[in-house]
């Protein structure tokens, strides 16, 4: 079953919610049933839909294409939810069981093609509804470009106001996946996470990448100040930020 349209923007810049999605997908869930959503963000045309299909163990859940225009417009939601135990067993992992708990998958339009206000408004409700947020990156480590994209998530946090007296973070766990990494022990999927895909820098650890991205820089220039502000806002917005380095899916045939 393919994903369905969940959220979008009309011509006037107003958020739209698909009523059919609520009726066909959400209302079909049993009462008092818990759902944990896994959502993905990142630059357009970098394989986010493909990665989510792998994570959901379903090749045609989210549409993928090699065309110039992005596949995903707005936000798509998986048309069915997977029991937690079934999800935990994918790729032979030890089973995890929790009664009345299912996993859903969310694929958001790629960031960077439009202005930051559009992107942050679109992702705000998704971030609030998600248990796990994946930031997908398929390139070399470029702190400035990455922090510019991540600033969308930080700006989204500014749109949320916690109740008086609440001290928790606005959003859940951020996982950053990075894929070019040559290692004898490839990282495995688990919960912002930053995912670096096709990572090919030898002897580089997730901790080193995390420090490069989120450790405060020294300097008084405007660019340094902007990057440090983004780092601070992201750290304040998410419960945790994890880095995952993913190897190339195939061997480099040029070697």
VONUKE-839307 format. One record per residue: residue number from 0; chain; x, y, z of N, C-alpha, C in turn. Coordinates in steps of 0.05 Angstrom, whole numbers, plus 5000, padded with zeros to 4 digits. Example, Ala and Ser with C-alpha at 12.3 -4.5 7.8 and 13.67 -1.06 7.14 Angstrom:
residues 2
i,ch,n.xx,n.yy,n.zz,ca.xx,ca.yy,ca.zz,c.xx,c.yy,c.zz
0,A,5264,4886,5156,5246,4910,5156,5264,4934,5156;
1,A,5257,4955,5142,5273,4979,5143,5258,5001,5157;
This chain:
residues 255
i,ch,n.xx,n.yy,n.zz,ca.xx,ca.yy,ca.zz,c.xx,c.yy,c.zz
0,A,5017,4976,5000,5000,5000,5000,5018,5025,5000;
1,A,5012,5043,4982,5028,5068,4980,5019,5088,5001;
2,A,5037,5107,5006,5031,5129,5025,5010,5147,5014;
3,A,4998,5163,5032,4977,5182,5024,4986,5210,5032;
4,A,4975,5230,5019,4981,5258,5025,4969,5265,5052;
5,A,4985,5278,5069,4977,5285,5095,4974,5315,5098;
6,A,4996,5330,5093,4996,5359,5096,5006,5372,5070;
7,A,4998,5397,5067,5007,5412,5044,5002,5442,5049;
8,A,5009,5458,5029,5004,5487,5030,4988,5495,5005;
9,A,4967,5512,5009,4952,5521,4987,4966,5545,4974;
10,A,4953,5557,4954,4966,5579,4939,4969,5604,4957;
11,A,4952,5606,4978,4953,5629,4996,4973,5625,5019;
12,A,4987,5602,5019,5006,5596,5040,4994,5586,5065;
13,A,4969,5576,5063,4956,5565,5087,4960,5534,5088;
14,A,4964,5524,5112,4967,5496,5116,4941,5481,5110;
15,A,4943,5459,5095,4920,5443,5089,4924,5414,5099;
16,A,4903,5402,5110,4904,5375,5120,4885,5358,5103;
17,A,4894,5335,5094,4878,5318,5077,4857,5304,5094;
18,A,4831,5310,5090,4810,5296,5106,4808,5267,5100;
19,A,4815,5258,5075,4813,5230,5069,4834,5214,5085;
20,A,4857,5226,5090,4878,5213,5105,4868,5207,5134;
21,A,4855,5227,5145,4844,5224,5172,4824,5201,5173;
22,A,4807,5200,5153,4785,5180,5153,4796,5152,5147;
23,A,4813,5150,5127,4822,5124,5117,4845,5112,5134;
24,A,4861,5129,5146,4885,5119,5160,4883,5122,5190;
25,A,4880,5147,5199,4880,5152,5228,4856,5142,5242;
26,A,4832,5146,5231,4807,5137,5244,4805,5107,5243;
27,A,4820,5094,5226,4819,5064,5225,4834,5051,5248;
28,A,4850,5066,5262,4865,5055,5285,4846,5049,5308;
29,A,4851,5029,5323,4835,5023,5347,4837,5046,5367;
30,A,4816,5048,5384,4817,5068,5405,4839,5062,5425;
31,A,4850,5084,5436,4871,5082,5456,4895,5066,5445;
32,A,4900,5069,5419,4923,5056,5407,4945,5076,5403;
33,A,4969,5070,5412,4992,5088,5411,5007,5085,5384;
34,A,5014,5108,5373,5029,5108,5347,5054,5125,5351;
35,A,5077,5114,5344,5102,5129,5342,5109,5134,5313;
36,A,5112,5159,5306,5118,5166,5278,5148,5170,5275;
37,A,5159,5160,5253,5186,5165,5245,5185,5182,5220;
38,A,5196,5206,5222,5195,5225,5200,5224,5231,5190;
39,A,5225,5239,5164,5251,5245,5152,5251,5272,5139;
40,A,5274,5286,5142,5278,5312,5130,5306,5313,5118;
41,A,5311,5334,5102,5336,5337,5089,5333,5351,5062;
42,A,5355,5354,5048,5355,5368,5022,5338,5352,5002;
43,A,5327,5366,4983,5312,5353,4962,5330,5336,4944;
44,A,5318,5315,4933,5331,5298,4913,5356,5284,4924;
45,A,5354,5275,4949,5377,5260,4960,5369,5233,4971;
46,A,5347,5222,4961,5339,5194,4968,5325,5190,4994;
47,A,5311,5210,5005,5297,5207,5030,5275,5186,5028;
48,A,5260,5187,5006,5238,5168,5003,5248,5140,5000;
49,A,5271,5136,4986,5283,5110,4983,5292,5099,5011;
50,A,5304,5116,5027,5313,5108,5053,5289,5100,5071;
51,A,5267,5115,5069,5244,5108,5086,5231,5082,5077;
52,A,5232,5076,5050,5222,5051,5041,5238,5028,5052;
53,A,5265,5031,5054,5282,5011,5066,5275,5007,5095;
54,A,5271,5030,5109,5266,5029,5138,5240,5015,5143;
55,A,5220,5019,5126,5193,5007,5129,5192,4979,5117;
56,A,5213,4971,5104,5214,4945,5091,5192,4941,5070;
57,A,5188,4963,5055,5167,4962,5034,5177,4980,5011;
58,A,5182,4968,4988,5196,4982,4966,5179,5004,4954;
59,A,5153,5002,4954,5136,5021,4940,5119,5038,4959;
60,A,5127,5041,4984,5111,5056,5003,5111,5085,4995;
61,A,5134,5097,4991,5136,5125,4982,5147,5125,4954;
62,A,5136,5142,4937,5143,5143,4909,5172,5153,4906;
63,A,5187,5141,4889,5215,5149,4883,5217,5154,4853;
64,A,5235,5172,4845,5238,5179,4817,5265,5192,4813;
65,A,5275,5189,4788,5300,5202,4780,5295,5229,4765;
66,A,5270,5238,4765,5264,5263,4752,5275,5287,4767;
67,A,5277,5310,4753,5288,5334,4764,5271,5344,4787;
68,A,5244,5343,4784,5227,5353,4805,5225,5333,4828;
69,A,5225,5343,4853,5223,5325,4876,5198,5307,4875;
70,A,5200,5283,4885,5177,5265,4886,5156,5274,4906;
71,A,5165,5283,4929,5147,5290,4951,5141,5319,4951;
72,A,5115,5326,4950,5106,5353,4953,5089,5354,4979;
73,A,5096,5372,4997,5082,5372,5023,5092,5349,5040;
74,A,5074,5336,5054,5082,5314,5072,5064,5290,5067;
75,A,5077,5267,5063,5063,5241,5059,5065,5224,5084;
76,A,5043,5209,5089,5041,5191,5112,5036,5163,5102;
77,A,5050,5143,5115,5045,5115,5108,5016,5108,5111;
78,A,5005,5093,5092,4977,5086,5093,4970,5064,5112;
79,A,4990,5052,5124,4985,5032,5145,5007,5034,5165;
80,A,5002,5023,5189,5022,5024,5210,5031,4996,5218;
81,A,5056,4994,5225,5069,4969,5231,5070,4964,5261;
82,A,5061,4941,5270,5065,4935,5299,5094,4938,5307;
83,A,5098,4948,5331,5126,4953,5340,5143,4928,5339;
84,A,5131,4905,5347,5147,4880,5347,5155,4872,5319;
85,A,5137,4876,5299,5144,4870,5271,5166,4888,5261;
86,A,5164,4914,5268,5184,4933,5260,5212,4927,5272;
87,A,5212,4919,5297,5237,4913,5311,5251,4888,5300;
88,A,5236,4870,5287,5248,4846,5276,5261,4849,5249;
89,A,5256,4872,5236,5268,4877,5209,5298,4874,5211;
90,A,5310,4861,5191,5339,4857,5189,5350,4840,5212;
91,A,5332,4823,5224,5342,4804,5244,5349,4816,5271;
92,A,5339,4840,5277,5344,4852,5303,5327,4838,5324;
93,A,5336,4839,5349,5321,4827,5371,5293,4840,5373;
94,A,5272,4824,5378,5245,4836,5379,5241,4853,5404;
95,A,5226,4874,5400,5217,4892,5422,5187,4893,5421;
96,A,5175,4887,5444,5146,4886,5444,5134,4907,5463;
97,A,5113,4920,5455,5098,4938,5472,5069,4937,5463;
98,A,5051,4931,5482,5023,4928,5475,5011,4954,5463;
99,A,4994,4951,5443,4980,4973,5431,4999,4995,5420;
100,A,5021,4987,5409,5040,5006,5398,5047,4999,5369;
101,A,5043,5019,5351,5049,5015,5323,5068,5037,5314;
102,A,5081,5032,5291,5101,5051,5279,5090,5061,5253;
103,A,5090,5087,5249,5083,5099,5224,5106,5114,5212;
104,A,5105,5120,5186,5127,5132,5172,5118,5157,5157;
105,A,5134,5178,5159,5127,5204,5147,5150,5214,5130;
106,A,5144,5222,5105,5163,5232,5086,5156,5261,5079;
107,A,5175,5279,5085,5169,5308,5081,5184,5318,5056;
108,A,5172,5338,5044,5184,5351,5021,5212,5361,5028;
109,A,5230,5358,5009,5258,5366,5014,5261,5395,5019;
110,A,5279,5402,5038,5283,5430,5045,5304,5442,5027;
111,A,5302,5469,5024,5322,5483,5009,5313,5494,4982;
112,A,5291,5483,4971,5281,5493,4946,5264,5518,4950;
113,A,5253,5522,4974,5237,5545,4980,5249,5560,5003;
114,A,5235,5581,5012,5247,5597,5034,5243,5583,5061;
115,A,5259,5592,5081,5259,5578,5107,5232,5580,5121;
116,A,5217,5602,5116,5191,5605,5129,5172,5583,5119;
117,A,5171,5578,5093,5154,5557,5082,5162,5530,5094;
118,A,5188,5524,5093,5198,5498,5103,5192,5494,5133;
119,A,5196,5515,5149,5192,5512,5178,5163,5509,5185;
120,A,5145,5523,5171,5116,5520,5176,5107,5492,5168;
121,A,5118,5481,5147,5109,5455,5138,5118,5433,5157;
122,A,5142,5436,5168,5153,5414,5184,5144,5416,5213;
123,A,5134,5439,5222,5128,5443,5251,5108,5422,5261;
124,A,5085,5417,5248,5066,5397,5259,5078,5369,5257;
125,A,5095,5364,5237,5107,5337,5235,5126,5332,5258;
126,A,5142,5352,5264,5161,5349,5287,5147,5344,5313;
127,A,5125,5358,5317,5110,5355,5342,5097,5327,5344;
128,A,5090,5316,5321,5076,5290,5322,5096,5266,5321;
129,A,5121,5271,5316,5141,5250,5312,5156,5243,5337;
130,A,5160,5217,5340,5177,5207,5362,5206,5207,5354;
131,A,5211,5201,5328,5238,5200,5318,5240,5218,5293;
132,A,5260,5235,5291,5265,5252,5268,5291,5245,5256;
133,A,5291,5239,5230,5315,5233,5215,5323,5256,5197;
134,A,5348,5265,5199,5359,5284,5181,5377,5270,5162;
135,A,5370,5270,5136,5385,5254,5116,5405,5272,5102;
136,A,5430,5263,5100,5451,5278,5086,5468,5260,5069;
137,A,5468,5265,5043,5483,5248,5024,5505,5264,5010;
138,A,5525,5271,5025,5547,5288,5014,5570,5288,5034;
139,A,5590,5302,5029,5613,5305,5047,5604,5323,5071;
140,A,5620,5323,5091,5614,5338,5115,5618,5368,5110;
141,A,5596,5383,5107,5596,5411,5102,5579,5425,5123;
142,A,5593,5434,5144,5579,5444,5168,5561,5467,5161;
143,A,5570,5486,5145,5554,5510,5139,5528,5503,5124;
144,A,5530,5486,5103,5506,5478,5088,5487,5462,5106;
145,A,5498,5444,5122,5482,5427,5138,5467,5443,5160;
146,A,5481,5462,5172,5469,5478,5193,5447,5496,5181;
147,A,5451,5505,5156,5431,5521,5143,5405,5505,5139;
148,A,5408,5479,5132,5384,5462,5129,5372,5456,5156;
149,A,5389,5450,5176,5379,5444,5203,5366,5468,5216;
150,A,5373,5492,5207,5361,5516,5218,5331,5516,5213;
151,A,5322,5502,5193,5293,5499,5188,5280,5486,5212;
152,A,5292,5466,5223,5281,5452,5246,5283,5470,5271;
153,A,5305,5485,5273,5307,5503,5296,5286,5525,5295;
154,A,5281,5535,5271,5261,5556,5268,5233,5545,5274;
155,A,5228,5520,5267,5203,5507,5273,5198,5507,5303;
156,A,5219,5502,5319,5217,5502,5348,5208,5528,5359;
157,A,5215,5550,5345,5207,5577,5354,5177,5581,5351;
158,A,5164,5564,5335,5135,5567,5331,5119,5552,5352;
159,A,5133,5539,5371,5120,5523,5391,5124,5535,5419;
160,A,5103,5537,5434,5106,5548,5461,5096,5526,5481;
161,A,5113,5519,5499,5106,5499,5519,5088,5511,5540;
162,A,5073,5494,5554,5056,5503,5575,5073,5514,5598;
163,A,5062,5532,5613,5076,5545,5635,5086,5524,5655;
164,A,5111,5525,5662,5122,5506,5681,5135,5481,5669;
165,A,5130,5476,5643,5142,5453,5629,5171,5459,5623;
166,A,5188,5439,5628,5217,5442,5624,5227,5423,5603;
167,A,5210,5406,5591,5219,5387,5571,5226,5401,5545;
168,A,5241,5387,5528,5248,5397,5502,5223,5397,5484;
169,A,5223,5415,5464,5200,5417,5446,5196,5392,5430;
170,A,5218,5381,5418,5217,5359,5400,5230,5334,5413;
171,A,5227,5311,5399,5238,5286,5409,5267,5283,5402;
172,A,5274,5259,5390,5302,5252,5385,5309,5257,5356;
173,A,5331,5270,5351,5340,5276,5324,5363,5258,5317;
174,A,5360,5244,5295,5380,5225,5285,5390,5235,5258;
175,A,5416,5238,5256,5428,5249,5231,5443,5226,5217;
176,A,5434,5218,5194,5445,5196,5179,5463,5206,5156;
177,A,5488,5197,5157,5508,5206,5137,5518,5181,5122;
178,A,5516,5180,5096,5524,5157,5080,5544,5163,5059;
179,A,5569,5166,5063,5592,5154,5051,5613,5147,5072;
180,A,5614,5123,5083,5633,5116,5105,5644,5089,5100;
181,A,5670,5086,5098,5683,5060,5094,5692,5050,5121;
182,A,5679,5029,5131,5686,5019,5157,5681,4989,5157;
183,A,5696,4974,5172,5692,4945,5174,5667,4938,5189;
184,A,5656,4957,5205,5632,4952,5221,5612,4975,5215;
185,A,5596,4973,5194,5578,4994,5186,5558,4999,5209;
186,A,5550,5024,5211,5530,5031,5231,5503,5019,5224;
187,A,5486,5014,5244,5460,5003,5239,5439,5024,5246;
188,A,5415,5021,5234,5393,5040,5239,5382,5037,5267;
189,A,5377,5058,5281,5362,5057,5305,5344,5081,5306;
190,A,5345,5121,5328,5326,5144,5331,5341,5169,5326;
191,A,5325,5304,5333,5343,5294,5311,5364,5274,5317;
192,A,5360,5244,5290,5386,5232,5283,5395,5243,5256;
193,A,5421,5247,5254,5433,5256,5229,5444,5231,5215;
194,A,5435,5227,5191,5444,5204,5175,5461,5214,5152;
195,A,5487,5207,5153,5505,5214,5131,5508,5190,5113;
196,A,5497,5192,5089,5497,5169,5070,5520,5171,5051;
197,A,5530,5147,5043,5553,5145,5024,5578,5158,5036;
198,A,5582,5155,5062,5604,5168,5076,5630,5153,5069;
199,A,5651,5167,5059,5675,5153,5050,5700,5165,5063;
200,A,5698,5177,5086,5722,5187,5100,5731,5167,5120;
201,A,5754,5155,5115,5764,5133,5132,5773,5144,5159;
202,A,5768,5128,5180,5777,5134,5208,5764,5160,5218;
203,A,5739,5164,5211,5723,5186,5222,5700,5174,5238;
204,A,5698,5182,5263,5678,5171,5281,5653,5189,5282;
205,A,5630,5178,5290,5606,5195,5293,5611,5217,5314;
206,A,5627,5212,5334,5632,5233,5354,5647,5256,5342;
207,A,5666,5250,5325,5681,5272,5311,5663,5288,5293;
208,A,5645,5275,5279,5627,5289,5262,5608,5306,5279;
209,A,5598,5295,5301,5581,5310,5319,5595,5335,5329;
210,A,5620,5333,5337,5635,5356,5347,5638,5378,5326;
211,A,5644,5369,5301,5647,5388,5279,5621,5403,5274;
212,A,5599,5390,5277,5573,5403,5271,5563,5420,5294;
213,A,5567,5410,5319,5552,5422,5341,5570,5435,5363;
214,A,5596,5431,5361,5614,5444,5381,5616,5473,5374;
215,A,5614,5491,5394,5615,5519,5389,5641,5528,5377;
216,A,5639,5544,5355,5663,5554,5342,5673,5580,5356;
217,A,5699,5584,5353,5711,5609,5362,5712,5629,5339;
218,A,5706,5654,5345,5707,5674,5324,5685,5695,5328;
219,A,5688,5718,5316,5669,5740,5320,5654,5747,5294;
220,A,5659,5732,5272,5646,5740,5247,5616,5733,5248;
221,A,5601,5745,5230,5573,5741,5229,5566,5712,5222;
222,A,5582,5700,5204,5577,5672,5196,5581,5653,5220;
223,A,5602,5657,5235,5607,5641,5259,5585,5644,5279;
224,A,5576,5669,5284,5554,5674,5303,5529,5661,5294;
225,A,5523,5661,5268,5498,5648,5258,5499,5618,5262;
226,A,5523,5606,5256,5525,5577,5260,5523,5570,5289;
227,A,5535,5585,5307,5534,5579,5336,5505,5582,5346;
228,A,5490,5602,5335,5463,5605,5343,5446,5582,5335;
229,A,5450,5572,5310,5436,5548,5301,5442,5524,5318;
230,A,5468,5521,5326,5475,5498,5343,5461,5500,5370;
231,A,5460,5523,5382,5447,5527,5407,5417,5521,5405;
232,A,5404,5531,5385,5375,5527,5382,5368,5498,5377;
233,A,5384,5484,5362,5379,5456,5357,5383,5439,5383;
234,A,5404,5445,5398,5409,5431,5423,5386,5436,5443;
235,A,5374,5460,5442,5352,5466,5460,5326,5454,5451;
236,A,5323,5448,5425,5298,5439,5414,5294,5409,5417;
237,A,5315,5393,5416,5313,5364,5414,5323,5351,5440;
238,A,5309,5328,5446,5317,5312,5469,5345,5302,5466;
239,A,5352,5294,5442,5379,5283,5437,5385,5287,5407;
240,A,5411,5287,5401,5420,5289,5373,5441,5268,5369;
241,A,5436,5249,5351,5454,5227,5346,5464,5227,5317;
242,A,5488,5218,5312,5500,5217,5286,5503,5188,5277;
243,A,5496,5182,5252,5499,5155,5241,5514,5157,5214;
244,A,5536,5143,5211,5551,5143,5186,5545,5118,5171;
245,A,5533,5120,5147,5525,5097,5131,5545,5094,5108;
246,A,5554,5069,5103,5573,5064,5081,5560,5066,5054;
247,A,5576,5067,5033,5566,5065,5006,5550,5039,5003;
248,A,5527,5039,4989,5512,5015,4986,5525,4995,4968;
249,A,5544,5004,4951,5559,4986,4933,5588,4993,4934;
250,A,5605,4975,4926,5634,4980,4926,5640,5000,4904;
251,A,5661,5016,4908,5670,5035,4889,5684,5020,4866;
252,A,5672,5019,4842,5682,5003,4820,5707,5017,4807;
253,A,5712,5042,4815,5735,5056,4803,5761,5049,4817;
254,A,5759,5036,4840,5784,5029,4854,5797,5004,4842;
